[in-house]
Amino acid sequence: YMLFWNQRVIAFFVQRLINWLIGPDAHFEIGSVMIFPLGGYIKFGRVKYATRDMSVQVVDGYVLLRWWLSNYRKTLNDVRKSRLSVSLNGVRYHSYNTTLRYAHILEVLERRKHERMGFDESGGGQAADAHAHAPPPEILEANDPRLKKPFWQELFPAVRLEVHRGLVVAGHPELPSVMRVDFTRARGVYTSDQLVGCALDLYRSIFEMAFINLTVRLVPANRRPLPQTQPRRLRAERPEEVPEGRHVVLRTDSMTLEHLLDMPG
C-alpha cells in the first residue's frame, strides 16, 4: 500500500480539491503524488490541466521546498539557493484560443456603451461636470500597504524553475499552420521587484529563462476540431510531425529570454 496505492490515493483527493476550486470551466488531472514533509519534497506524475484557451501536460516532476533555509535567494542576481525549486520533465504547453481577452474587450465595450447612453440622456452637462470635477489619480506612498506583493511572493521571493524536454505550441487547429517550439532543457528563475511611488502599477514580475537547443518551426495544423460542449474534455491537439529542418524559423544552441511584466493596481 505504501509503495503503490498511497501516492494514487493522495492524487485522487488532490485532483478532486483542485477541480472544485477552479470551477467547471477548467479541468485538472494528476496521476500520482508523493509527499516527504521533513525534506520538503513533493513528487508528482502525469499532470494535465486544460481550459478553453490553453492546456498543459507534464510527464513528471518535483517541488523542493527548503523550509529550513533562513539565508535564501531573494533577487534575480543572487547566487544563494532558492527556498522554492520546481523541476519538470516532459512539458507540453498548447495555446489555442484567447476567449478571456475577448470577453474583457466585450466588457469594456459594453461599459463604454452604457456610459455613452448616460451621457446622451443627460444632455452631456452632468457627465461633463462630473468628469471635470473628478479627483486626480492617487499617488501611493512607498509604505502604502496596497503596494505590497502577494503573500506567496513574500514567502518565496525567487523561484527556481528547471524543465527537461519541453514543447510549446501556439495556434488553433482551424488555422493553416501553428508555431511549434522545441527545446531540450531550460533553466531560470521567477522573481518580482517592488515599484515605489507608481500610481498605476503595484509591482513588477521578472521571469528569466535560459534555453538549450531551441528550435522554432511552422508546422501544418491538425484539422480535427476541439470539443466545444464540455470544457472538461478540452485537450491540446498534437500538430502533425514534419521532417527535420522543414519550415524552420529559428534554431539556436542557447538563448536567454527575459520577460518583465508590471502588475496593474
JOWOFEN-V354056 format. One record per residue. N is the residue number from 0. RES is the residue in one letter. SS is DSSP state (helix for helix, strand for strand, loop for the rest). OMEGA is omega as a letter, one per 40 degrees, with the letter a starting at -180 (none if undefined). D_LAST is the distance of its C-alpha to the last C-alpha in Angstrom with 1 decimal. Layout:
# JOWOFEN-V354056
n res ss omega d_last
N RES SS OMEGA D_LAST
N RES SS OMEGA D_LAST
This chain:
# JOWOFEN-V354056
n res ss omega d_last
0 Y loop a 49.3
1 M loop a 47.3
2 L loop a 47.6
3 F loop a 47.1
4 W loop a 45.8
5 N helix a 43.5
6 Q helix i 40.8
7 R helix i 41.0
8 V helix i 40.9
9 I helix i 37.7
10 A helix i 36.2
11 F helix a 37.2
12 F helix i 35.4
13 V helix i 32.2
14 Q helix i 32.3
15 R helix a 32.8
16 L helix a 30.0
17 I helix i 27.4
18 N helix i 28.7
19 W helix a 28.3
20 L helix a 24.7
21 I helix i 23.6
22 G loop a 25.6
23 P loop a 28.1
24 D loop i 26.1
25 A loop a 26.4
26 H strand a 29.2
27 F strand i 29.6
28 E strand i 33.0
29 I strand a 34.2
30 G strand a 37.8
31 S strand i 38.2
32 V strand i 36.4
33 M strand a 38.0
34 I strand i 36.5
35 F strand a 37.9
36 P loop a 36.2
37 L loop i 38.1
38 G loop a 37.3
39 G loop a 33.7
40 Y strand i 34.7
41 I strand i 33.7
42 K strand a 35.5
43 F strand a 35.0
44 G strand i 36.5
45 R strand a 36.4
46 V strand i 32.7
47 K strand i 31.6
48 Y strand a 28.3
49 A strand i 28.1
50 T loop i 25.9
51 R loop a 26.4
52 D loop a 24.8
53 M strand i 25.8
54 S strand i 28.1
55 V strand i 28.5
56 Q strand i 31.9
57 V strand i 32.8
58 V strand i 36.4
59 D strand a 35.9
60 G strand i 34.0
61 Y strand i 33.1
62 V strand a 30.4
63 L strand i 31.5
64 L strand i 29.8
65 R loop a 31.3
66 W loop a 30.6
67 W loop a 33.4
68 L loop i 31.8
69 S loop i 30.9
70 N loop a 30.7
71 Y loop a 28.5
72 R loop a 26.4
73 K loop a 23.0
74 T loop a 22.3
75 L loop a 23.1
76 N loop i 26.4
77 D loop a 27.6
78 V loop i 30.9
79 R loop i 31.0
80 K loop i 30.8
81 S loop i 27.6
82 R loop a 27.3
83 L strand i 26.4
84 S strand a 28.3
85 V strand i 28.4
86 S strand a 31.4
87 L strand i 32.0
88 N strand i 35.2
89 G strand a 35.7
90 V strand i 32.2
91 R strand a 32.0
92 Y strand a 28.8
93 H strand i 29.2
94 S strand a 26.6
95 Y loop i 28.5
96 N loop i 26.1
97 T loop a 22.6
98 T helix i 22.8
99 L helix i 19.2
100 R helix i 18.2
101 Y helix i 21.2
102 A helix i 20.2
103 H helix i 16.7
104 I helix i 18.7
105 L helix i 21.1
106 E helix i 18.6
107 V helix i 17.2
108 L helix i 20.9
109 E helix i 22.0
110 R helix i 19.5
111 R helix i 20.7
112 K helix i 24.2
113 H helix i 24.0
114 E helix i 22.5
115 R helix i 25.4
116 M helix i 27.9
117 G helix i 26.9
118 F helix a 27.2
119 D helix a 30.7
120 E helix a 32.0
121 S loop i 31.2
122 G loop i 32.9
123 G loop a 29.9
124 G helix a 30.6
125 Q helix a 28.4
126 A helix i 25.3
127 A helix i 26.0
128 D helix i 26.4
129 A helix i 23.2
130 H helix a 21.3
131 A helix a 23.3
132 H loop i 22.6
133 A loop a 18.8
134 P loop i 17.1
135 P loop i 15.6
136 P loop a 11.8
137 E loop i 11.0
138 I loop a 11.4
139 L loop i 10.4
140 E loop a 13.5
141 A loop a 14.1
142 N loop i 15.2
143 D loop a 12.5
144 P helix i 12.2
145 R helix i 8.5
146 L helix a 8.4
147 K loop i 10.8
148 K loop i 11.1
149 P loop a 12.4
150 F helix a 16.0
151 W helix i 17.7
152 Q helix i 16.3
153 E helix a 17.6
154 L helix i 20.8
155 F loop a 21.2
156 P loop i 19.7
157 A strand a 21.8
158 V strand i 23.0
159 R strand a 26.2
160 L strand i 26.9
161 E strand a 30.3
162 V strand i 31.6
163 H strand i 35.3
164 R strand a 36.3
165 G strand i 33.3
166 L strand i 33.2
167 V strand i 30.3
168 V strand i 31.2
169 A strand i 29.2
170 G loop a 30.7
171 H loop i 32.1
172 P loop i 35.8
173 E loop i 36.5
174 L loop i 35.9
175 P loop a 38.9
176 S strand i 37.4
177 V strand i 34.5
178 M strand a 33.1
179 R strand a 34.2
180 V strand i 33.1
181 D strand i 35.3
182 F strand a 35.2
183 T strand a 37.3
184 R strand i 34.9
185 A strand a 31.4
186 R strand a 30.1
187 G strand a 26.8
188 V strand i 23.9
189 Y strand i 20.2
190 T strand i 18.2
191 S strand a 15.0
192 D strand a 14.5
193 Q strand i 12.6
194 L loop a 11.0
195 V loop i 12.5
196 G loop i 12.1
197 C loop a 9.4
198 A loop a 7.9
199 L loop a 5.5
200 D strand a 4.9
201 L strand i 5.3
202 Y strand a 8.6
203 R strand i 11.1
204 S strand a 13.3
205 I strand a 16.9
206 F strand i 19.7
207 E strand a 23.2
208 M strand i 26.2
209 A strand a 29.9
210 F strand i 32.0
211 I strand i 35.8
212 N strand a 38.1
213 L strand i 35.5
214 T strand i 36.8
215 V strand a 35.1
216 R strand i 37.3
217 L strand a 37.5
218 V strand i 39.4
219 P strand a 40.8
220 A loop i 38.6
221 N loop a 40.0
222 R loop i 40.8
223 R loop a 40.9
224 P loop i 38.3
225 L loop i 35.6
226 P loop a 36.1
227 Q loop a 34.5
228 T loop a 35.4
229 Q loop i 34.2
230 P helix a 30.8
231 R helix a 32.3
232 R helix a 34.8
233 L loop i 32.5
234 R loop i 33.5
235 A loop i 33.0
236 E loop a 36.1
237 R loop i 38.0
238 P loop a 38.7
239 E loop i 42.3
240 E loop i 43.7
241 V loop i 44.9
242 P loop a 47.3
243 E loop i 46.1
244 G loop a 45.2
245 R loop i 44.9
246 H loop i 42.0
247 V strand i 40.4
248 V strand a 37.5
249 L strand i 36.7
250 R strand a 38.5
251 T strand i 37.9
252 D strand a 39.0
253 S strand i 35.7
254 M strand i 32.3
255 T strand a 29.1
256 L strand i 25.7
257 E strand a 22.5
258 H strand i 19.2
259 L strand a 16.0
260 L strand i 12.6
261 D strand a 9.3
262 M strand a 6.6
263 P strand i 3.8
264 G loop none 0.0
